[in-house]
Amino acid sequence: MIYDRVTKTGVNAKGQKFAPYSTRPMLTNCSTMILSACSKVAGSKEKRKELDWVTIRGHKLFELPGGYKEFRELHGRQTAFVDFSFTNRMWNDIKLISNNGNHQRGIAIIGAKDTEEKKKLEGNTKRKGDILDLSTKEVDELKKTYNLSMLQVFRSNGL
Protein backbone atom coordinates (compact mmCIF):
# COMPACT_ATOMS: atom_id res chain seq x y z
CA MET A 1 0.00 0.00 0.00
CA ILE A 2 2.79 2.39 0.89
CA TYR A 3 4.77 1.51 -2.24
CA ASP A 4 1.75 2.07 -4.48
CA ARG A 5 0.86 5.41 -2.87
CA VAL A 6 4.38 6.79 -3.01
CA THR A 7 5.47 5.49 -6.42
CA LYS A 8 2.20 6.25 -8.19
CA THR A 9 1.34 9.61 -6.61
CA GLY A 10 4.39 10.96 -4.72
CA VAL A 11 2.21 11.60 -1.68
CA ASN A 12 3.28 11.06 1.93
CA ALA A 13 1.14 9.53 4.70
CA LYS A 14 -0.34 12.96 5.50
CA GLY A 15 -1.56 13.42 1.93
CA GLN A 16 1.11 15.94 0.92
CA LYS A 17 3.49 15.71 -2.02
CA PHE A 18 7.10 15.03 -1.13
CA ALA A 19 9.42 17.98 -1.79
CA PRO A 20 10.34 17.92 -5.52
CA TYR A 21 13.56 16.56 -6.99
CA SER A 22 16.50 18.91 -6.60
CA THR A 23 17.39 21.25 -9.45
CA ARG A 24 20.54 22.46 -7.65
CA PRO A 25 23.55 21.83 -9.90
CA MET A 26 25.33 18.57 -9.15
CA LEU A 27 28.59 16.90 -10.12
CA THR A 28 28.54 13.62 -12.00
CA ASN A 29 30.38 11.68 -14.69
CA CYS A 30 29.56 9.11 -17.32
CA SER A 31 30.43 6.20 -15.04
CA THR A 32 27.25 6.97 -13.04
CA MET A 33 25.08 7.15 -16.15
CA ILE A 34 23.79 4.82 -18.80
CA LEU A 35 25.41 5.28 -22.21
CA SER A 36 22.47 7.08 -23.83
CA ALA A 37 22.20 9.57 -20.93
CA CYS A 38 25.93 10.29 -21.04
CA SER A 39 25.80 10.73 -24.81
CA LYS A 40 23.10 13.39 -24.45
CA VAL A 41 25.36 15.62 -22.35
CA ALA A 42 28.93 14.52 -23.12
CA GLY A 43 28.74 12.38 -26.23
CA SER A 44 30.96 14.51 -28.44
CA LYS A 45 34.07 16.66 -28.13
CA GLU A 46 31.94 19.75 -28.64
CA LYS A 47 29.52 18.78 -25.87
CA ARG A 48 32.37 17.94 -23.49
CA LYS A 49 34.03 21.34 -24.17
CA GLU A 50 30.82 23.10 -23.13
CA LEU A 51 30.71 21.38 -19.74
CA ASP A 52 32.22 22.73 -16.53
CA TRP A 53 34.75 20.12 -15.35
CA VAL A 54 36.41 19.57 -11.97
CA THR A 55 38.75 16.88 -10.69
CA ILE A 56 38.07 15.53 -7.22
CA ARG A 57 40.33 12.83 -5.80
CA GLY A 58 41.43 11.85 -9.29
CA HIS A 59 37.91 11.67 -10.72
CA LYS A 60 36.92 14.02 -13.55
CA LEU A 61 33.39 15.26 -12.98
CA PHE A 62 31.19 17.66 -14.85
CA GLU A 63 28.44 19.88 -13.56
CA LEU A 64 24.89 18.93 -14.40
CA PRO A 65 23.13 22.31 -14.11
CA GLY A 66 19.62 20.89 -13.61
CA GLY A 67 20.64 18.72 -10.66
CA TYR A 68 19.14 15.37 -9.78
CA LYS A 69 15.93 16.22 -11.63
CA GLU A 70 17.89 16.58 -14.87
CA PHE A 71 19.84 13.39 -14.07
CA ARG A 72 16.54 11.47 -13.79
CA GLU A 73 15.20 13.02 -16.99
CA LEU A 74 18.35 12.04 -18.90
CA HIS A 75 17.68 8.46 -17.80
CA GLY A 76 14.04 8.55 -18.88
CA ARG A 77 12.63 8.62 -15.34
CA GLN A 78 9.56 10.64 -14.42
CA THR A 79 10.08 13.85 -12.45
CA ALA A 80 6.52 15.09 -11.94
CA PHE A 81 6.72 13.87 -8.33
CA VAL A 82 9.20 12.14 -6.04
CA ASP A 83 8.77 8.35 -6.15
CA PHE A 84 12.08 7.13 -4.67
CA SER A 85 12.40 4.59 -7.46
CA PHE A 86 15.32 5.25 -9.78
CA THR A 87 16.37 1.56 -9.80
CA ASN A 88 13.68 0.19 -7.43
CA ARG A 89 16.39 -1.61 -5.41
CA MET A 90 15.43 0.25 -2.24
CA TRP A 91 11.75 -0.62 -2.59
CA ASN A 92 12.54 -4.23 -3.48
CA ASP A 93 14.64 -4.55 -0.31
CA ILE A 94 11.93 -3.31 2.07
CA LYS A 95 10.68 -6.30 4.00
CA LEU A 96 9.18 -7.26 7.34
CA ILE A 97 12.03 -6.78 9.84
CA SER A 98 10.18 -7.20 13.13
CA ASN A 99 10.64 -10.32 15.22
CA ASN A 100 8.16 -12.87 16.53
CA GLY A 101 7.89 -11.02 19.85
CA ASN A 102 6.69 -7.92 17.99
CA HIS A 103 4.21 -9.99 16.01
CA GLN A 104 2.75 -11.51 19.18
CA ARG A 105 2.00 -7.97 20.35
CA GLY A 106 0.40 -7.12 16.99
CA ILE A 107 3.36 -5.05 15.81
CA ALA A 108 4.79 -5.31 12.31
CA ILE A 109 7.90 -3.30 11.40
CA ILE A 110 9.08 -2.86 7.83
CA GLY A 111 12.42 -1.56 6.62
CA ALA A 112 15.35 -2.21 4.34
CA LYS A 113 17.53 -5.23 5.10
CA ASP A 114 20.58 -4.67 2.89
CA THR A 115 23.15 -2.22 4.32
CA GLU A 116 23.31 -0.11 1.15
CA GLU A 117 19.54 0.07 0.86
CA LYS A 118 19.21 0.94 4.58
CA LYS A 119 21.56 3.89 4.02
CA LYS A 120 19.54 4.94 0.99
CA LEU A 121 16.26 4.72 2.93
CA GLU A 122 17.78 6.65 5.86
CA GLY A 123 19.10 9.37 3.55
CA ASN A 124 15.82 9.68 1.68
CA THR A 125 13.92 9.82 4.98
CA LYS A 126 16.25 12.49 6.33
CA ARG A 127 15.77 14.60 3.19
CA LYS A 128 12.08 14.04 2.49
CA GLY A 129 10.42 12.78 5.70
CA ASP A 130 9.18 9.37 6.81
CA ILE A 131 8.60 7.47 3.60
CA LEU A 132 7.23 4.31 5.22
CA ASP A 133 4.48 5.84 7.38
CA LEU A 134 0.96 4.53 6.88
CA SER A 135 -1.81 6.98 6.12
CA THR A 136 -5.00 6.97 8.21
CA LYS A 137 -6.84 5.42 5.27
CA GLU A 138 -4.23 2.65 4.99
CA VAL A 139 -4.45 1.96 8.73
CA ASP A 140 -8.24 1.69 8.43
CA GLU A 141 -7.89 -0.67 5.46
CA LEU A 142 -5.47 -2.86 7.40
CA LYS A 143 -7.82 -2.95 10.38
CA LYS A 144 -10.63 -4.15 8.11
CA THR A 145 -8.42 -6.68 6.36
CA TYR A 146 -6.82 -8.01 9.51
CA ASN A 147 -9.72 -7.82 11.91
CA LEU A 148 -8.38 -6.93 15.35
CA SER A 149 -10.38 -9.73 16.98
CA MET A 150 -8.57 -12.16 14.70
CA LEU A 151 -5.27 -10.78 15.97
CA GLN A 152 -6.41 -11.62 19.51
CA VAL A 153 -6.91 -15.24 18.45
CA PHE A 154 -3.39 -15.34 17.03
CA ARG A 155 -1.92 -13.75 20.16
CA SER A 156 -3.71 -16.14 22.51
CA ASN A 157 -2.31 -19.05 20.51
CA GLY A 158 1.22 -17.70 20.53
CA LEU A 159 1.28 -16.89 16.81
Number of C-alpha atoms within 10 A of each C-alpha: 12 16 17 11 17 21 16 12 17 21 21 22 20 11 12 10 16 21 14 14 20 14 14 12 14 16 15 20 16 17 9 10 15 11 13 14 18 19 15 12 18 19 14 11 8 10 12 14 10 11 15 12 16 14 9 8 6 7 10 13 18 20 15 21 16 16 17 19 21 20 23 17 13 18 16 12 15 14 15 11 17 23 24 21 15 14 9 11 15 20 17 13 17 18 12 12 13 13 11 13 12 12 16 17 14 14 11 14 12 12 18 21 15 13 10 13 18 16 13 16 22 17 12 14 13 11 11 17 15 15 21 18 14 17 17 12 11 15 13 12 13 14 13 10 10 11 11 13 10 10 17 15 11 15 14 9 9 12 14
